Amino acid sequence: MAKENSLDAFVKGKLDALEKRALRRVLVETARGPAAAAERGGRKLVSFCCNDYLNLSQSARVKEAAKAAIDAYGAGSGASRHITGNHPLYTELETRLARLKETEDCVVFGSGYLANMGIVSALVGPGDLVLADELSHNCLMMGARLSYAETHIFRHNDLEHLAELLEAHRGNARHCMILTDGVFSMDGDLAPVREMGELARKHDAWLMTDDAHGIGVVADGKGSSFIGGTKADVPLQMGTLSKAVGGYGGYLCASRAVCDFIRTRARTLIYTTGLPPTSVAAAIASIDIIESDKELTRRPVEKAKRFTRALNLPDPESPIVPVLLGDAGTTLDASKMLEAEGFLVTGIRPPTVPEGTARLRITFTAEHEDADIDRLAAIIRERIMPKKAAE
């Protein structure tokens, strides 16, 4: 019998340890359908864990745009954007995103993760300072790490702590970036973007917001920089095309000079193949809908409010509502129970969220039926919350 190699022995030990803590992750094949429909293991479910907040991935208009693009340009882009992969649809999408976000220019990346790693590491480096909210998305943190800039973490949405760090460290740094989600992906709350912009300007720092979960669903679809009706002082508005926009990709909306520099220096743009024409065309069609249908963009948060009011929870600021259960095993059990009842609600565990804060992350879309929302709320109220209260 062949001796097990050290690589397999190492990873099996790691997997066993994760299994004991209910932290091992597996991929489950899931077929998505129209509205909030999903199918797993031959069972039809109502999904309450998808980020397709406006259901635009299933829009006939969006799908027709993607089909037309594949006929015109083919299935793939063929190369990096700097070689031959910069197909004509990119210009239209970047123009449309810049208009939506009220900036001079825009750069589209292959994904949000690639965007954040490329943007941060292109703009700051050794001798510079990065200050990041402790609940910022992992890709913002990885961008900071890749930059080799001095990095400090401030307490979540704590403007006083951010100001303290600026006072203590800004003077010793050549440049400074402040990083935060606009809408936090696991809690659904908003960053105080306007106040952060004012603080950044005072200290000559560059504020960058990740608006992956804001575009399309807050501030009439314009995103977190526009809460209150006018654009906050956010020189670097990053986001994705994979949530409310319904497709795939990431972007940075900024000044023309910044975008030109990013096109020249962002490694995650230069050294990766461009998005397929289908993805870019679909995003253009989705932006058309987001700009023109304000009732649609307001609906996901309205659906979320119906749920929170049924459970006497605070009104949500976004379509994301967490139900904190604390323990990873308890969270997985609750998720399985809901699936047996016909609902797909994935349990979120560390390291995605801090230790002791495992949760059901419930997301709402424009097409969720009120009856399904009411039934989900009733099950959580009657069968999950009492168990949590008893612990």
C-alpha positions as CSV (number, residue, x, y, z in Angstrom):
1,M,0.0,0.0,0.0
2,A,1.4,3.4,-1.1
3,K,2.3,5.8,1.7
4,E,0.1,8.9,1.8
5,N,2.0,11.9,0.6
6,S,2.6,14.8,2.9
7,L,0.4,17.2,0.9
8,D,-2.7,15.0,1.1
9,A,-2.0,14.2,4.8
10,F,-1.7,18.0,5.5
11,V,-5.0,19.0,3.8
12,K,-6.9,16.0,5.3
13,G,-5.9,17.0,8.7
14,K,-7.0,20.6,8.1
15,L,-10.3,19.4,6.7
16,D,-11.0,17.2,9.6
17,A,-10.3,20.1,12.0
18,L,-12.7,22.3,10.1
19,E,-15.3,19.6,10.0
20,K,-15.2,19.3,13.8
21,R,-15.9,23.1,14.1
22,A,-18.7,23.1,11.5
23,L,-16.5,25.3,9.3
24,R,-15.8,23.0,6.3
25,R,-17.2,24.4,3.1
26,V,-18.7,22.4,0.2
27,L,-20.1,23.4,-3.1
28,V,-23.7,22.5,-3.7
29,E,-25.1,22.4,-7.3
30,T,-28.0,24.9,-7.5
31,A,-30.1,25.7,-10.6
32,R,-31.5,29.3,-10.5
33,G,-34.7,30.1,-12.2
34,P,-36.9,33.2,-12.7
35,A,-37.7,35.5,-9.8
36,A,-36.5,33.9,-6.6
37,A,-36.7,30.2,-7.7
38,A,-33.9,27.7,-7.1
39,E,-33.6,24.0,-7.4
40,R,-31.3,21.7,-5.3
41,G,-31.3,17.9,-5.3
42,G,-34.5,17.9,-7.4
43,R,-36.4,20.1,-4.9
44,K,-37.7,23.5,-5.8
45,L,-36.9,26.2,-3.3
46,V,-37.5,29.9,-2.7
47,S,-34.0,31.5,-2.5
48,F,-33.4,34.1,0.2
49,C,-29.6,34.2,-0.2
50,C,-29.0,35.5,-3.7
51,N,-27.4,38.9,-4.5
52,D,-29.3,39.3,-7.7
53,Y,-31.4,42.0,-5.9
54,L,-33.3,43.2,-9.0
55,N,-33.5,39.8,-10.7
56,L,-31.9,41.3,-13.7
57,S,-29.9,38.1,-14.5
58,Q,-33.3,36.7,-15.5
59,S,-34.5,39.7,-17.4
60,A,-35.5,39.0,-20.9
61,R,-34.1,42.4,-22.0
62,V,-30.7,41.6,-20.4
63,K,-30.6,38.1,-21.8
64,E,-31.4,39.3,-25.3
65,A,-28.6,41.9,-25.1
66,A,-26.2,39.1,-24.1
67,K,-27.3,36.9,-27.0
68,A,-26.9,39.7,-29.5
69,A,-23.3,40.3,-28.2
70,I,-22.3,36.7,-28.6
71,D,-23.5,36.8,-32.2
72,A,-21.6,40.0,-32.9
73,Y,-18.4,39.4,-31.0
74,G,-18.2,35.8,-30.0
75,A,-18.1,33.9,-26.7
76,G,-14.9,35.4,-25.3
77,S,-12.7,38.5,-25.5
78,G,-9.6,36.5,-26.6
79,A,-7.0,38.4,-24.7
80,S,-6.1,41.0,-22.1
81,R,-7.8,44.4,-22.7
82,H,-4.4,45.8,-23.5
83,I,-3.9,43.2,-26.3
84,T,-7.0,42.5,-28.3
85,G,-9.6,42.0,-25.6
86,N,-10.9,45.5,-25.4
87,H,-14.0,44.9,-27.6
88,P,-16.2,47.9,-28.5
89,L,-18.8,47.3,-25.8
90,Y,-16.4,48.3,-23.1
91,T,-16.5,52.0,-24.0
92,E,-20.3,52.1,-23.8
93,L,-20.4,50.4,-20.4
94,E,-17.7,52.6,-18.9
95,T,-19.4,55.7,-20.2
96,R,-22.7,54.6,-18.7
97,L,-21.2,53.7,-15.3
98,A,-19.4,57.1,-15.1
99,R,-22.7,58.9,-15.9
100,L,-24.5,56.9,-13.2
101,K,-21.8,57.6,-10.6
102,E,-21.3,61.2,-11.7
103,T,-17.6,60.8,-12.4
104,E,-15.4,61.7,-15.4
105,D,-14.4,58.1,-16.3
106,C,-14.6,54.5,-15.4
107,V,-12.5,51.3,-15.7
108,V,-14.1,47.9,-15.9
109,F,-12.3,44.9,-14.4
110,G,-12.8,41.1,-14.6
111,S,-14.4,41.0,-11.1
112,G,-14.8,43.0,-8.0
113,Y,-12.0,41.0,-6.3
114,L,-9.6,41.8,-9.1
115,A,-10.7,45.4,-9.0
116,N,-9.9,46.0,-5.4
117,M,-6.6,44.2,-5.4
118,G,-5.5,46.1,-8.5
119,I,-6.7,49.5,-7.5
120,V,-5.3,49.7,-4.0
121,S,-2.0,48.2,-4.9
122,A,-1.6,50.5,-7.9
123,L,-2.3,53.7,-5.9
124,V,-0.4,53.1,-2.6
125,G,2.8,51.2,-1.6
126,P,5.6,51.2,0.9
127,G,5.8,54.6,2.7
128,D,2.0,55.1,2.4
129,L,-0.9,54.5,4.8
130,V,-4.1,52.5,4.5
131,L,-6.9,52.7,7.0
132,A,-9.6,50.2,6.6
133,D,-12.9,49.5,8.4
134,E,-12.7,46.2,10.3
135,L,-15.6,44.7,8.4
136,S,-14.4,45.7,4.9
137,H,-14.7,43.0,2.3
138,N,-11.8,40.5,2.1
139,C,-10.7,41.8,-1.3
140,L,-10.2,45.3,0.1
141,M,-8.0,43.8,2.8
142,M,-6.1,41.8,0.3
143,G,-5.5,44.9,-1.8
144,A,-4.0,46.6,1.2
145,R,-1.8,43.6,1.9
146,L,-0.7,43.4,-1.7
147,S,0.3,47.1,-1.6
148,Y,2.8,46.7,1.3
149,A,1.5,50.0,2.7
150,E,1.3,50.5,6.4
151,T,-2.2,49.3,7.3
152,H,-4.3,50.0,10.4
153,I,-7.9,48.8,11.0
154,F,-10.5,51.1,12.5
155,R,-13.5,49.9,14.5
156,H,-16.6,49.4,12.3
157,N,-18.2,52.7,11.2
158,D,-16.4,54.5,14.1
159,L,-15.5,58.0,12.8
160,E,-13.8,58.9,16.1
161,H,-11.4,56.0,15.8
162,L,-10.7,56.8,12.2
163,A,-9.9,60.4,13.1
164,E,-7.6,59.2,15.9
165,L,-5.7,57.0,13.4
166,L,-5.4,59.8,10.9
167,E,-4.1,62.1,13.6
168,A,-1.6,59.5,14.8
169,H,-0.2,58.2,11.5
170,R,-1.1,60.5,8.5
171,G,1.8,62.8,9.1
172,N,4.3,60.1,8.7
173,A,2.9,58.8,5.4
174,R,3.4,60.0,1.9
175,H,-0.2,59.2,0.8
176,C,-3.2,57.7,2.6
177,M,-6.2,55.7,1.5
178,I,-9.3,55.0,3.5
179,L,-11.1,51.8,2.6
180,T,-14.7,50.8,3.4
181,D,-17.7,49.0,2.1
182,G,-20.5,51.4,1.1
183,V,-23.1,48.7,2.1
184,F,-21.6,46.0,4.3
185,S,-22.2,42.6,2.7
186,M,-22.8,40.6,5.9
187,D,-24.7,43.1,8.1
188,G,-26.4,45.2,5.4
189,D,-25.7,48.5,7.2
190,L,-24.3,51.6,5.4
191,A,-21.0,53.3,6.0
192,P,-21.1,57.0,7.0
193,V,-19.7,57.8,3.6
194,R,-20.4,61.6,3.6
195,E,-18.8,62.1,7.0
196,M,-15.8,59.9,5.9
197,G,-15.4,62.0,2.8
198,E,-15.2,65.2,4.9
199,L,-12.7,63.6,7.2
200,A,-10.6,62.3,4.3
201,R,-10.5,65.8,2.7
202,K,-9.4,67.3,6.0
203,H,-6.4,65.0,6.2
204,D,-5.6,64.8,2.4
205,A,-6.6,61.1,2.3
206,W,-8.2,59.3,-0.6
207,L,-11.6,57.6,0.3
208,M,-12.4,54.5,-1.6
209,T,-15.8,52.8,-1.2
210,D,-16.7,49.2,-2.3
211,D,-20.3,49.7,-3.4
212,A,-20.9,46.1,-4.6
213,H,-24.1,45.9,-2.6
214,G,-25.2,49.5,-3.1
215,I,-25.4,50.0,-6.8
216,G,-28.9,49.4,-8.0
217,V,-30.6,49.3,-4.6
218,V,-29.9,52.3,-2.5
219,A,-30.3,56.0,-3.4
220,D,-32.5,55.2,-6.4
221,G,-29.9,52.8,-7.7
222,K,-27.0,55.3,-7.7
223,G,-25.4,53.7,-4.7
224,S,-24.1,54.6,-1.3
225,S,-22.2,57.7,-2.3
226,F,-25.6,59.3,-3.1
227,I,-27.5,58.7,0.2
228,G,-29.1,62.1,1.0
229,G,-29.6,63.0,-2.7
230,T,-26.3,64.5,-3.6
231,K,-22.9,62.9,-4.3
232,A,-20.6,62.6,-1.3
233,D,-16.9,63.4,-1.7
234,V,-15.7,59.9,-2.7
235,P,-13.0,60.1,-5.3
236,L,-12.8,56.3,-5.7
237,Q,-16.2,54.6,-6.2
238,M,-15.6,50.9,-6.8
239,G,-18.3,48.3,-7.3
240,T,-19.4,45.1,-9.1
241,L,-21.6,44.1,-11.9
242,S,-22.5,40.8,-10.3
243,K,-25.1,41.7,-7.7
244,A,-28.0,44.0,-8.5
245,V,-26.6,44.5,-12.0
246,G,-27.1,40.8,-12.5
247,G,-24.0,39.8,-14.5
248,Y,-20.2,39.7,-13.8
249,G,-17.3,42.1,-13.5
250,G,-16.0,45.0,-11.4
251,Y,-15.4,48.7,-11.9
252,L,-13.8,51.8,-10.6
253,C,-15.5,55.2,-11.3
254,A,-13.1,58.1,-10.7
255,S,-11.5,61.1,-12.4
256,R,-10.1,60.7,-15.9
257,A,-6.5,61.0,-14.6
258,V,-7.0,58.2,-12.0
259,C,-8.7,55.9,-14.5
260,D,-5.9,56.5,-17.1
261,F,-3.3,55.6,-14.4
262,I,-5.2,52.5,-13.3
263,R,-5.4,51.3,-17.0
264,T,-1.6,51.7,-17.1
265,R,-0.6,50.2,-13.7
266,A,-3.3,47.9,-12.2
267,R,-1.8,44.4,-12.6
268,T,-5.2,42.7,-12.2
269,L,-6.4,44.6,-15.3
270,I,-3.3,44.3,-17.4
271,Y,-2.5,40.7,-16.8
272,T,-5.9,39.0,-17.2
273,T,-8.2,38.3,-20.0
274,G,-11.0,40.8,-20.7
275,L,-14.6,40.1,-19.8
276,P,-16.7,38.2,-22.4
277,P,-18.8,40.5,-24.6
278,T,-21.9,38.8,-23.2
279,S,-21.1,40.1,-19.7
280,V,-20.5,43.6,-20.8
281,A,-23.6,43.8,-23.0
282,A,-25.7,42.4,-20.2
283,A,-24.4,45.0,-17.8
284,I,-25.2,47.8,-20.3
285,A,-28.8,46.6,-20.5
286,S,-29.1,46.3,-16.7
287,I,-27.8,49.9,-16.2
288,D,-30.5,51.1,-18.7
289,I,-33.1,49.5,-16.4
290,I,-31.6,50.8,-13.2
291,E,-31.5,54.3,-14.5
292,S,-35.1,54.2,-15.8
293,D,-37.0,52.1,-13.3
294,K,-36.8,53.8,-9.9
295,E,-39.7,51.8,-8.5
296,L,-37.8,48.6,-9.2
297,T,-34.6,49.8,-7.4
298,R,-36.6,50.7,-4.3
299,R,-38.4,47.4,-4.1
300,P,-35.7,45.1,-2.5
301,V,-35.4,47.3,0.5
302,E,-39.2,47.5,0.8
303,K,-39.3,43.7,0.8
304,A,-36.6,43.6,3.5
305,K,-38.6,46.0,5.6
306,R,-41.7,43.7,5.4
307,F,-39.6,40.9,6.9
308,T,-37.9,43.0,9.7
309,R,-41.2,44.5,10.8
310,A,-42.7,41.0,11.0
311,L,-39.9,40.1,13.4
312,N,-39.8,43.5,15.3
313,L,-36.3,44.1,14.0
314,P,-34.9,47.5,13.1
315,D,-35.7,48.7,9.6
316,P,-32.9,47.6,7.2
317,E,-30.8,50.1,5.3
318,S,-30.3,47.7,2.4
319,P,-31.7,44.4,1.1
320,I,-29.5,42.4,3.4
321,V,-30.8,41.3,6.8
322,P,-28.7,39.2,9.2
323,V,-30.2,36.9,11.8
324,L,-27.3,36.3,14.2
325,L,-27.2,32.9,15.8
326,G,-23.6,32.9,17.0
327,D,-22.6,29.2,16.8
328,A,-21.6,27.8,13.4
329,G,-23.3,24.4,14.1
330,T,-26.5,26.0,15.2
331,T,-26.5,28.2,12.1
332,L,-26.0,25.2,9.8
333,D,-28.9,23.4,11.6
334,A,-31.2,26.4,11.1
335,S,-30.2,26.5,7.4
336,K,-31.0,22.8,6.9
337,M,-34.4,23.2,8.7
338,L,-35.3,26.1,6.4
339,E,-34.3,24.1,3.3
340,A,-36.6,21.3,4.5
341,E,-39.4,24.0,4.7
342,G,-38.7,25.1,1.1
343,F,-36.3,28.0,1.6
344,L,-32.7,28.4,0.6
345,V,-31.0,30.5,3.2
346,T,-27.3,29.8,3.5
347,G,-25.6,29.9,6.9
348,I,-22.6,32.3,7.1
349,R,-19.7,31.2,9.3
350,P,-16.2,32.3,10.2
351,P,-13.9,33.4,8.7
352,T,-16.4,35.3,6.5
353,V,-17.8,36.8,9.7
354,P,-16.1,37.2,13.1
355,E,-16.0,34.3,15.6
356,G,-19.2,34.0,17.6
357,T,-21.3,35.8,14.9
358,A,-22.4,33.0,12.6
359,R,-25.7,34.0,11.0
360,L,-28.4,33.5,8.5
361,R,-27.8,36.2,5.9
362,I,-31.2,36.8,4.3
363,T,-31.3,38.8,1.1
364,F,-34.4,40.3,-0.6
365,T,-35.1,40.8,-4.3
366,A,-37.6,42.8,-6.2
367,E,-39.5,39.6,-7.2
368,H,-40.0,38.0,-3.8
369,E,-43.6,37.2,-3.1
370,D,-45.0,38.8,0.1
371,A,-46.5,35.4,1.1
372,D,-43.1,33.8,1.0
373,I,-41.6,36.6,3.0
374,D,-44.3,36.3,5.6
375,R,-43.9,32.5,5.9
376,L,-40.2,32.7,6.2
377,A,-40.5,35.3,9.0
378,A,-43.1,33.2,10.8
379,I,-40.8,30.1,10.8
380,I,-37.8,32.1,12.0
381,R,-39.9,33.8,14.7
382,E,-41.5,30.5,15.9
383,R,-38.7,27.9,15.5
384,I,-35.3,29.7,15.4
385,M,-35.5,32.7,17.6
386,P,-36.9,30.9,20.6
387,K,-34.0,28.4,20.5
388,K,-31.5,31.3,20.3
389,A,-33.1,33.1,23.2
390,A,-33.0,29.9,25.3
391,E,-29.2,29.4,24.8
